[in-house]
């Protein structure tokens, strides 16, 4: 997927809130080694550096464009390009942190126990994933993808429910002998600008679908999706578009 850092960071203040909420719940006082999986442009990774300035912090991402932006912003953090589906820590970590990244990976039943095994004794796994795939922002994307001649091109990239219910992760992690802390928050984002929800998803879930299409299908598909979003998420008289967004948080200490 061709990540566009500038598009993703259009709503950086809103995207940062869940990461800050997750970070505030981590109790570690003096970790030595911290990984930030799916670090993107590094804006969350830099918060880890502020919280734990003496730790060795490694940001891991698959996008060279994102990492280039991260490196320009901070040379005190190690930046590593890697496929998260194949990643493993070079040494047991005190914290494995991931904000809005692991939903891109399949087989969570294998992934999460593997992440726990990558922790040192007493280490913390801290994960946030969007669980908004049942909302119109995402179901409308599926409907637009299935409703045009481009469906054959897009069907392999559609991901209806990449994040399971909270109970799944409780059973999965409790089955390894840890007692996780799991919660959900639905944020009401007040977005500025025209076609705000489309601009939001164009930096994330919509990206792989747009990348798969050439013109004129790309513009036609985007126009169909934009029309659907305007009906469900109208811009209010004050210029704001209200965008409810649900996120799942997971903390597990080994």
Beta strands, then each sheet from edge to edge (+ up, - down):
strand 1: 33-37
strand 2: 56-61
strand 3: 78-81
strand 4: 93-99
strand 5: 119-130
strand 6: 181-192
strand 7: 240-253
sheet 1: 3+ 2+ 1+ 4+ 5+ 7- 6+
end
